[in-house]
Amino acid sequence: MMIPDDPFMKDAARAFAKLVADSDTHAGIIQTPEGIEEVAATIVSIMGGGAVFSIETAADLRQAARAGYQQRLQFLKSISYRIGGD
């Protein structure tokens, strides 16, 4: 069983955020920094499934989710640039 401060939880938050970034991009949604923060908070809430994380753990998971979302956007932007997109 994974515990909230397990490194795999951060990886899961990061991977979940990458999927959300893919979905947002496909739907033509462009998130503001505040929107990305809301996405990260929502991911942590979903991952908790009703559990209450400590403030530090929740912050770490939100940071991992933000990083995953931003990494995916950078990746998609680089791919778009390579194939002649904007």
N, CA, C and O atoms as a GROMACS GRO file, in nm:
protein
  344
    1MET      N    1   0.085  -0.117   0.000
    1MET     CA    2   0.000   0.000   0.000
    1MET      C    3   0.090   0.124   0.000
    1MET      O    4   0.191   0.130   0.071
    2MET      N    5   0.051   0.223  -0.081
    2MET     CA    6   0.128   0.346  -0.087
    2MET      C    7   0.080   0.441   0.022
    2MET      O    8  -0.039   0.452   0.051
    3ILE      N    9   0.176   0.509   0.082
    3ILE     CA   10   0.142   0.612   0.180
    3ILE      C   11   0.162   0.748   0.114
    3ILE      O   12   0.235   0.758   0.016
    4PRO      N   13   0.099   0.853   0.166
    4PRO     CA   14   0.103   0.983   0.098
    4PRO      C   15   0.242   1.039   0.070
    4PRO      O   16   0.260   1.108  -0.031
    5ASP      N   17   0.341   1.011   0.155
    5ASP     CA   18   0.473   1.067   0.131
    5ASP      C   19   0.564   0.971   0.054
    5ASP      O   20   0.685   0.995   0.045
    6ASP      N   21   0.508   0.865   0.001
    6ASP     CA   22   0.580   0.769  -0.081
    6ASP      C   23   0.620   0.837  -0.214
    6ASP      O   24   0.537   0.907  -0.273
    7PRO      N   25   0.744   0.819  -0.261
    7PRO     CA   26   0.784   0.881  -0.389
    7PRO      C   27   0.692   0.842  -0.506
    7PRO      O   28   0.676   0.919  -0.601
    8PHE      N   29   0.634   0.724  -0.498
    8PHE     CA   30   0.544   0.682  -0.605
    8PHE      C   31   0.418   0.768  -0.610
    8PHE      O   32   0.357   0.782  -0.716
    9MET      N   33   0.378   0.823  -0.498
    9MET     CA   34   0.262   0.913  -0.496
    9MET      C   35   0.294   1.040  -0.575
    9MET      O   36   0.210   1.090  -0.649
   10LYS      N   37   0.415   1.092  -0.559
   10LYS     CA   38   0.454   1.210  -0.637
   10LYS      C   39   0.458   1.176  -0.785
   10LYS      O   40   0.414   1.256  -0.869
   11ASP      N   41   0.511   1.059  -0.818
   11ASP     CA   42   0.514   1.017  -0.958
   11ASP      C   43   0.372   1.002  -1.013
   11ASP      O   44   0.346   1.036  -1.128
   12ALA      N   45   0.282   0.950  -0.930
   12ALA     CA   46   0.143   0.936  -0.974
   12ALA      C   47   0.079   1.072  -0.996
   12ALA      O   48   0.006   1.090  -1.094
   13ALA      N   49   0.104   1.168  -0.909
   13ALA     CA   50   0.050   1.302  -0.925
   13ALA      C   51   0.105   1.366  -1.052
   13ALA      O   52   0.032   1.431  -1.126
   14ARG      N   53   0.233   1.347  -1.077
   14ARG     CA   54   0.297   1.403  -1.197
   14ARG      C   55   0.238   1.339  -1.323
   14ARG      O   56   0.207   1.410  -1.419
   15ALA      N   57   0.221   1.207  -1.323
   15ALA     CA   58   0.165   1.138  -1.439
   15ALA      C   59   0.019   1.177  -1.462
   15ALA      O   60  -0.022   1.197  -1.577
   16PHE      N   61  -0.058   1.187  -1.356
   16PHE     CA   62  -0.198   1.228  -1.365
   16PHE      C   63  -0.206   1.367  -1.428
   16PHE      O   64  -0.290   1.391  -1.515
   17ALA      N   65  -0.120   1.458  -1.385
   17ALA     CA   66  -0.121   1.594  -1.438
   17ALA      C   67  -0.083   1.597  -1.586
   17ALA      O   68  -0.134   1.679  -1.662
   18LYS      N   69   0.006   1.508  -1.626
   18LYS     CA   70   0.042   1.502  -1.767
   18LYS      C   71  -0.077   1.459  -1.852
   18LYS      O   72  -0.096   1.509  -1.962
   19LEU      N   73  -0.156   1.366  -1.800
   19LEU     CA   74  -0.278   1.324  -1.872
   19LEU      C   75  -0.376   1.440  -1.882
   19LEU      O   76  -0.440   1.459  -1.986
   20VAL      N   77  -0.389   1.516  -1.775
   20VAL     CA   78  -0.479   1.632  -1.776
   20VAL      C   79  -0.429   1.736  -1.877
   20VAL      O   80  -0.508   1.794  -1.950
   21ALA      N   81  -0.298   1.758  -1.881
   21ALA     CA   82  -0.241   1.853  -1.978
   21ALA      C   83  -0.269   1.807  -2.120
   21ALA      O   84  -0.301   1.889  -2.207
   22ASP      N   85  -0.256   1.677  -2.146
   22ASP     CA   86  -0.288   1.624  -2.279
   22ASP      C   87  -0.435   1.650  -2.313
   22ASP      O   88  -0.467   1.694  -2.423
   23SER      N   89  -0.522   1.623  -2.218
   23SER     CA   90  -0.666   1.645  -2.240
   23SER      C   91  -0.697   1.792  -2.263
   23SER      O   92  -0.774   1.826  -2.352
   24ASP      N   93  -0.638   1.878  -2.181
   24ASP     CA   94  -0.660   2.022  -2.197
   24ASP      C   95  -0.613   2.069  -2.334
   24ASP      O   96  -0.682   2.144  -2.402
   25THR      N   97  -0.496   2.024  -2.373
   25THR     CA   98  -0.440   2.064  -2.503
   25THR      C   99  -0.530   2.016  -2.616
   25THR      O  100  -0.559   2.091  -2.709
   26HIS      N  101  -0.573   1.893  -2.608
   26HIS     CA  102  -0.662   1.837  -2.710
   26HIS      C  103  -0.793   1.914  -2.718
   26HIS      O  104  -0.848   1.933  -2.827
   27ALA      N  105  -0.842   1.960  -2.605
   27ALA     CA  106  -0.969   2.035  -2.601
   27ALA      C  107  -0.949   2.184  -2.631
   27ALA      O  108  -1.047   2.258  -2.638
   28GLY      N  109  -0.825   2.227  -2.648
   28GLY     CA  110  -0.798   2.367  -2.678
   28GLY      C  111  -0.803   2.457  -2.556
   28GLY      O  112  -0.821   2.578  -2.569
   29ILE      N  113  -0.788   2.399  -2.438
   29ILE     CA  114  -0.791   2.476  -2.314
   29ILE      C  115  -0.650   2.521  -2.280
   29ILE      O  116  -0.557   2.440  -2.276
   30ILE      N  117  -0.635   2.649  -2.256
   30ILE     CA  118  -0.506   2.705  -2.216
   30ILE      C  119  -0.521   2.752  -2.071
   30ILE      O  120  -0.596   2.845  -2.042
   31GLN      N  121  -0.450   2.686  -1.982
   31GLN     CA  122  -0.460   2.718  -1.839
   31GLN      C  123  -0.368   2.834  -1.803
   31GLN      O  124  -0.256   2.846  -1.853
   32THR      N  125  -0.416   2.920  -1.716
   32THR     CA  126  -0.334   3.024  -1.655
   32THR      C  127  -0.256   2.959  -1.541
   32THR      O  128  -0.285   2.845  -1.504
   33PRO      N  129  -0.157   3.027  -1.484
   33PRO     CA  130  -0.088   2.970  -1.368
   33PRO      C  131  -0.185   2.937  -1.254
   33PRO      O  132  -0.168   2.837  -1.184
   34GLU      N  133  -0.286   3.021  -1.235
   34GLU     CA  134  -0.386   2.992  -1.131
   34GLU      C  135  -0.467   2.869  -1.167
   34GLU      O  136  -0.502   2.789  -1.080
   35GLY      N  137  -0.496   2.852  -1.295
   35GLY     CA  138  -0.569   2.733  -1.340
   35GLY      C  139  -0.488   2.607  -1.319
   35GLY      O  140  -0.543   2.504  -1.280
   36ILE      N  141  -0.358   2.614  -1.345
   36ILE     CA  142  -0.272   2.498  -1.322
   36ILE      C  143  -0.269   2.464  -1.174
   36ILE      O  144  -0.268   2.347  -1.137
   37GLU      N  145  -0.267   2.566  -1.089
   37GLU     CA  146  -0.270   2.542  -0.944
   37GLU      C  147  -0.401   2.474  -0.904
   37GLU      O  148  -0.401   2.384  -0.820
   38GLU      N  149  -0.512   2.515  -0.964
   38GLU     CA  150  -0.641   2.451  -0.935
   38GLU      C  151  -0.642   2.307  -0.983
   38GLU      O  152  -0.694   2.218  -0.914
   39VAL      N  153  -0.585   2.283  -1.100
   39VAL     CA  154  -0.575   2.146  -1.151
   39VAL      C  155  -0.494   2.061  -1.054
   39VAL      O  156  -0.533   1.949  -1.021
   40ALA      N  157  -0.381   2.114  -1.007
   40ALA     CA  158  -0.295   2.040  -0.913
   40ALA      C  159  -0.370   2.009  -0.784
   40ALA      O  160  -0.362   1.898  -0.732
   41ALA      N  161  -0.442   2.107  -0.732
   41ALA     CA  162  -0.518   2.086  -0.608
   41ALA      C  163  -0.627   1.982  -0.628
   41ALA      O  164  -0.653   1.900  -0.540
   42THR      N  165  -0.690   1.985  -0.744
   42THR     CA  166  -0.796   1.887  -0.773
   42THR      C  167  -0.738   1.746  -0.784
   42THR      O  168  -0.797   1.650  -0.735
   43ILE      N  169  -0.622   1.735  -0.847
   43ILE     CA  170  -0.557   1.604  -0.859
   43ILE      C  171  -0.525   1.548  -0.721
   43ILE      O  172  -0.550   1.431  -0.694
   44VAL      N  173  -0.472   1.632  -0.632
   44VAL     CA  174  -0.440   1.587  -0.496
   44VAL      C  175  -0.567   1.545  -0.424
   44VAL      O  176  -0.568   1.445  -0.352
   45SER      N  177  -0.674   1.619  -0.442
   45SER     CA  178  -0.801   1.585  -0.379
   45SER      C  179  -0.852   1.450  -0.430
   45SER      O  180  -0.897   1.367  -0.351
   46ILE      N  181  -0.845   1.429  -0.561
   46ILE     CA  182  -0.890   1.302  -0.618
   46ILE      C  183  -0.803   1.187  -0.568
   46ILE      O  184  -0.854   1.081  -0.534
   47MET      N  185  -0.672   1.210  -0.566
   47MET     CA  186  -0.581   1.105  -0.520
   47MET      C  187  -0.607   1.069  -0.374
   47MET      O  188  -0.590   0.954  -0.334
   48GLY      N  189  -0.647   1.167  -0.295
   48GLY     CA  190  -0.672   1.143  -0.153
   48GLY      C  191  -0.794   1.056  -0.129
   48GLY      O  192  -0.799   0.982  -0.031
   49GLY      N  193  -0.890   1.064  -0.218
   49GLY     CA  194  -1.010   0.981  -0.204
   49GLY      C  195  -1.078   0.997  -0.070
   49GLY      O  196  -1.128   0.900  -0.014
   50GLY      N  197  -1.081   1.117  -0.017
   50GLY     CA  198  -1.144   1.141   0.112
   50GLY      C  199  -1.046   1.147   0.228
   50GLY      O  200  -1.081   1.188   0.338
   51ALA      N  201  -0.922   1.105   0.203
   51ALA     CA  202  -0.820   1.113   0.307
   51ALA      C  203  -0.774   1.258   0.321
   51ALA      O  204  -0.780   1.336   0.226
   52VAL      N  205  -0.729   1.292   0.438
   52VAL     CA  206  -0.676   1.427   0.462
   52VAL      C  207  -0.525   1.416   0.473
   52VAL      O  208  -0.472   1.351   0.564
   53PHE      N  209  -0.455   1.480   0.379
   53PHE     CA  210  -0.310   1.480   0.381
   53PHE      C  211  -0.261   1.592   0.472
   53PHE      O  212  -0.330   1.693   0.492
   54SER      N  213  -0.143   1.574   0.526
   54SER     CA  214  -0.082   1.683   0.602
   54SER      C  215  -0.056   1.800   0.506
   54SER      O  216  -0.052   1.781   0.385
   55ILE      N  217  -0.038   1.918   0.561
   55ILE     CA  218  -0.015   2.036   0.478
   55ILE      C  219   0.111   2.018   0.393
   55ILE      O  220   0.112   2.053   0.275
   56GLU      N  221   0.216   1.963   0.451
   56GLU     CA  222   0.341   1.944   0.380
   56GLU      C  223   0.326   1.841   0.267
   56GLU      O  224   0.375   1.862   0.157
   57THR      N  225   0.258   1.732   0.296
   57THR     CA  226   0.238   1.628   0.195
   57THR      C  227   0.153   1.680   0.081
   57THR      O  228   0.184   1.657  -0.035
   58ALA      N  229   0.045   1.749   0.113
   58ALA     CA  230  -0.042   1.805   0.009
   58ALA      C  231   0.036   1.905  -0.077
   58ALA      O  232   0.019   1.907  -0.199
   59ALA      N  233   0.118   1.986  -0.015
   59ALA     CA  234   0.198   2.083  -0.090
   59ALA      C  235   0.297   2.012  -0.183
   59ALA      O  236   0.315   2.053  -0.297
   60ASP      N  237   0.360   1.906  -0.134
   60ASP     CA  238   0.454   1.829  -0.216
   60ASP      C  239   0.383   1.765  -0.336
   60ASP      O  240   0.435   1.766  -0.447
   61LEU      N  241   0.265   1.710  -0.311
   61LEU     CA  242   0.190   1.647  -0.420
   61LEU      C  243   0.141   1.750  -0.521
   61LEU      O  244   0.143   1.725  -0.641
   62ARG      N  245   0.097   1.866  -0.472
   62ARG     CA  246   0.055   1.974  -0.564
   62ARG      C  247   0.173   2.020  -0.649
   62ARG      O  248   0.158   2.045  -0.768
   63GLN      N  249   0.290   2.032  -0.587
   63GLN     CA  250   0.410   2.072  -0.661
   63GLN      C  251   0.443   1.969  -0.769
   63GLN      O  252   0.477   2.005  -0.881
   64ALA      N  253   0.433   1.841  -0.736
   64ALA     CA  254   0.460   1.736  -0.833
   64ALA      C  255   0.359   1.743  -0.948
   64ALA      O  256   0.396   1.725  -1.064
   65ALA      N  257   0.233   1.768  -0.916
   65ALA     CA  258   0.129   1.779  -1.019
   65ALA      C  259   0.155   1.901  -1.109
   65ALA      O  260   0.144   1.891  -1.231
   66ARG      N  261   0.188   2.014  -1.048
   66ARG     CA  262   0.219   2.134  -1.128
   66ARG      C  263   0.337   2.107  -1.221
   66ARG      O  264   0.335   2.144  -1.339
   67ALA      N  265   0.439   2.043  -1.167
   67ALA     CA  266   0.558   2.013  -1.247
   67ALA      C  267   0.523   1.920  -1.363
   67ALA      O  268   0.569   1.941  -1.476
   68GLY      N  269   0.443   1.820  -1.337
   68GLY     CA  270   0.401   1.728  -1.444
   68GLY      C  271   0.323   1.798  -1.553
   68GLY      O  272   0.345   1.773  -1.671
   69TYR      N  273   0.231   1.884  -1.512
   69TYR     CA  274   0.150   1.958  -1.609
   69TYR      C  275   0.241   2.047  -1.695
   69TYR      O  276   0.229   2.047  -1.818
   70GLN      N  277   0.330   2.120  -1.631
   70GLN     CA  278   0.417   2.210  -1.705
   70GLN      C  279   0.517   2.135  -1.793
   70GLN      O  280   0.549   2.180  -1.903
   71GLN      N  281   0.567   2.021  -1.745
   71GLN     CA  282   0.658   1.939  -1.826
   71GLN      C  283   0.588   1.892  -1.953
   71GLN      O  284   0.646   1.894  -2.061
   72ARG      N  285   0.463   1.851  -1.938
   72ARG     CA  286   0.390   1.802  -2.054
   72ARG      C  287   0.364   1.914  -2.154
   72ARG      O  288   0.374   1.894  -2.275
   73LEU      N  289   0.330   2.033  -2.103
   73LEU     CA  290   0.308   2.146  -2.193
   73LEU      C  291   0.436   2.179  -2.270
   73LEU      O  292   0.431   2.205  -2.390
   74GLN      N  293   0.549   2.178  -2.201
   74GLN     CA  294   0.677   2.204  -2.266
   74GLN      C  295   0.706   2.099  -2.374
   74GLN      O  296   0.751   2.132  -2.483
   75PHE      N  297   0.679   1.974  -2.342
   75PHE     CA  298   0.700   1.865  -2.437
   75PHE      C  299   0.612   1.884  -2.560
   75PHE      O  300   0.659   1.874  -2.673
   76LEU      N  301   0.484   1.910  -2.537
   76LEU     CA  302   0.392   1.928  -2.649
   76LEU      C  303   0.430   2.049  -2.733
   76LEU      O  304   0.418   2.046  -2.856
   77LYS      N  305   0.476   2.154  -2.668
   77LYS     CA  306   0.519   2.273  -2.740
   77LYS      C  307   0.642   2.242  -2.826
   77LYS      O  308   0.651   2.288  -2.940
   78SER      N  309   0.736   2.164  -2.772
   78SER     CA  310   0.856   2.131  -2.849
   78SER      C  311   0.823   2.042  -2.968
   78SER      O  312   0.882   2.057  -3.075
   79ILE      N  313   0.731   1.950  -2.949
   79ILE     CA  314   0.689   1.863  -3.059
   79ILE      C  315   0.619   1.944  -3.166
   79ILE      O  316   0.645   1.925  -3.285
   80SER      N  317   0.533   2.034  -3.126
   80SER     CA  318   0.461   2.119  -3.220
   80SER      C  319   0.559   2.203  -3.301
   80SER      O  320   0.544   2.218  -3.422
   81TYR      N  321   0.658   2.256  -3.234
   81TYR     CA  322   0.760   2.339  -3.300
   81TYR      C  323   0.836   2.256  -3.403
   81TYR      O  324   0.865   2.304  -3.513
   82ARG      N  325   0.869   2.133  -3.368
   82ARG     CA  326   0.948   2.048  -3.458
   82ARG      C  327   0.872   2.009  -3.584
   82ARG      O  328   0.932   1.989  -3.690
   83ILE      N  329   0.739   1.998  -3.572
   83ILE     CA  330   0.661   1.957  -3.689
   83ILE      C  331   0.600   2.076  -3.762
   83ILE      O  332   0.517   2.060  -3.852
   84GLY      N  333   0.641   2.197  -3.721
   84GLY     CA  334   0.600   2.316  -3.793
   84GLY      C  335   0.478   2.385  -3.740
   84GLY      O  336   0.418   2.467  -3.811
   85GLY      N  337   0.438   2.355  -3.617
   85GLY     CA  338   0.324   2.423  -3.557
   85GLY      C  339   0.367   2.552  -3.491
   85GLY      O  340   0.481   2.596  -3.505
   86ASP      N  341   0.273   2.614  -3.418
   86ASP     CA  342   0.303   2.741  -3.351
   86ASP      C  343   0.375   2.720  -3.222
   86ASP      O  344   0.407   2.816  -3.153
   0.00000   0.00000   0.00000
